[in-house]
């Protein structure tokens, strides 16, 4: 089912941007698109993937992998901190990779179902 969502991205609790878009909820996965990326979140076991033309990033509870497509190289990046909260109308993902200076937080507010004919 398609739903309206509001995405807010924070770095060190400072709002970087806010976007309203649609997402597909299917088989415990939430999938949505930004201007350049396709994001897929496993809501049951938690994994977060972000893919674009250049890279593929996958974060799980224990590991983070970054694949640079042009080089066909995958790096494992240690996770310093990860928190994942999911309830019926909100998803919060907060994490800090060892390579980041500040933590990132993504808040997804889940809106109404979009009726399609």
PyMOL commands that set and color helices and strands:
alter all, ss='L'
color gray80, all
select strands_A, chain A and resi 2-11+14-26+29-33+38-42+47-51+55-60+64-68+73-76+79-87+90-97+104-113
alter strands_A, ss='S'
color yellow, strands_A
deselect
rebuild
show_as cartoon
